[in-house]
């Protein structure tokens, strides 16, 4: 039963990584930038939800929605203020700016909410489900996390393949100049993808904090980096790749913790990244990129 | 009154003066071609009219309205479509999706109607509508790029080097299509290195050399012009 329990925890943690990785991958696919502040949006999402529930006494569902709306706005504002002026700048400049935004968000959180870890109350106040005469315990939040991940992945896939705006995003991802000639407003499209990515980060933040209930300004950093790793393993820019990479990473991390050792778990996660990139540089589901000449 | 009127256009790439005071006009219903060697400023001129590049000075008027400063993504709604150099179809999108993008600013009903028209003109695209554009041959990709530009029902269709890299038989086909599109009522501004083909279908032509218009005339006049023959038509 230990194995199944670990597997469930792994899939659940992996689903959180997958949701974060989907945001990373969407933004990278369209804006062609690594938004290293993405992990910190998760943390902001967690705080918004925490404050809405604990300080304002709002019901969990309203708190989650507030968190999504807040992060979506944050994503759009950050893009407008920090990244848009750098359109056309060398990618290194954009990368450094993203790291700067990450520090800014963390320190703002420190200033506003303090350094003390907050005990996050799960948004799902239900008792655990006991199976096989109590040998296997499954927390409802795990189930919700996995369902949310599947729903988001299916939703994003339908959005990018069935809707006009989604197809326009794919067009922008490939050739911004040609997309403009079609009448697609590239700036609006980039804003929208930041909005989607940040909204997903809020969901990930709430789910993450509901499972691991310590919330502090650095809460988003490591999950952010791991989700980035997941996106790269799956093939950055690919939606199924991000989901696959995220779930893989979650399972590997929990199994490593259970069977090898807690201290080594993170090292193993990143070792997997190195191995995958050695064998498939474009990631598991990534496309070989053609160099433009 | 000219449909498109470009006056004393100056475009720079950084410090390089690529287009030096180019002026030309395109009248409703015409096929006008800009010919010239590589680097003469033809594509730069076209991209500037399309809003992809900003002119340093000069005027661009379309149907009496200035286009200077209008962003590229607003041009389709004004009735201008550019079929860009190197085709630039969306490789990862299907043929059908590429066409849908061409009608991005149109309603779904208009898009479906135009798709029918385009499929009629380009039966190959209909056959391959669910195929990724990246899997098409060069000639098919050029047809897709033209079909995609037509999807917005442009008043003025600009084509940048449509014959580039195509086999002679396909070049003939592409030019036949351009003529047919024009006969349907679309005004055409054509940039070509293949001067003889371009002049043979054009009502009027402008010869560009290192960023300047050096000669202008009807297509027939330029075809028999000694200087043009020597420089661009192989004697």
HADDOCK unambig.tbl for C-alpha pairs under 7 A between the chains (distance, minus, plus):
assign (segid A and resid 168 and name CA) (segid B and resid 101 and name CA) 6.76 0.50 0.50
assign (segid A and resid 171 and name CA) (segid B and resid 90 and name CA) 6.13 0.50 0.50
assign (segid A and resid 174 and name CA) (segid B and resid 90 and name CA) 6.56 0.50 0.50
assign (segid A and resid 178 and name CA) (segid B and resid 88 and name CA) 6.43 0.50 0.50
assign (segid A and resid 180 and name CA) (segid B and resid 72 and name CA) 5.74 0.50 0.50
assign (segid A and resid 180 and name CA) (segid B and resid 73 and name CA) 4.53 0.50 0.50
assign (segid A and resid 181 and name CA) (segid B and resid 72 and name CA) 6.07 0.50 0.50
assign (segid A and resid 181 and name CA) (segid B and resid 73 and name CA) 5.68 0.50 0.50
assign (segid A and resid 181 and name CA) (segid B and resid 81 and name CA) 6.95 0.50 0.50
assign (segid A and resid 181 and name CA) (segid B and resid 82 and name CA) 6.61 0.50 0.50
assign (segid A and resid 182 and name CA) (segid B and resid 73 and name CA) 6.67 0.50 0.50
assign (segid A and resid 182 and name CA) (segid B and resid 76 and name CA) 6.75 0.50 0.50
assign (segid A and resid 182 and name CA) (segid B and resid 101 and name CA) 6.08 0.50 0.50
assign (segid A and resid 182 and name CA) (segid B and resid 102 and name CA) 5.14 0.50 0.50
assign (segid A and resid 182 and name CA) (segid B and resid 104 and name CA) 6.23 0.50 0.50
assign (segid A and resid 183 and name CA) (segid B and resid 73 and name CA) 3.98 0.50 0.50
assign (segid A and resid 183 and name CA) (segid B and resid 74 and name CA) 5.90 0.50 0.50
assign (segid A and resid 183 and name CA) (segid B and resid 75 and name CA) 6.98 0.50 0.50
assign (segid A and resid 183 and name CA) (segid B and resid 76 and name CA) 5.69 0.50 0.50
assign (segid A and resid 183 and name CA) (segid B and resid 104 and name CA) 6.30 0.50 0.50
assign (segid A and resid 183 and name CA) (segid B and resid 105 and name CA) 6.11 0.50 0.50
assign (segid A and resid 184 and name CA) (segid B and resid 73 and name CA) 5.57 0.50 0.50
assign (segid A and resid 184 and name CA) (segid B and resid 104 and name CA) 6.93 0.50 0.50
assign (segid A and resid 185 and name CA) (segid B and resid 73 and name CA) 5.68 0.50 0.50
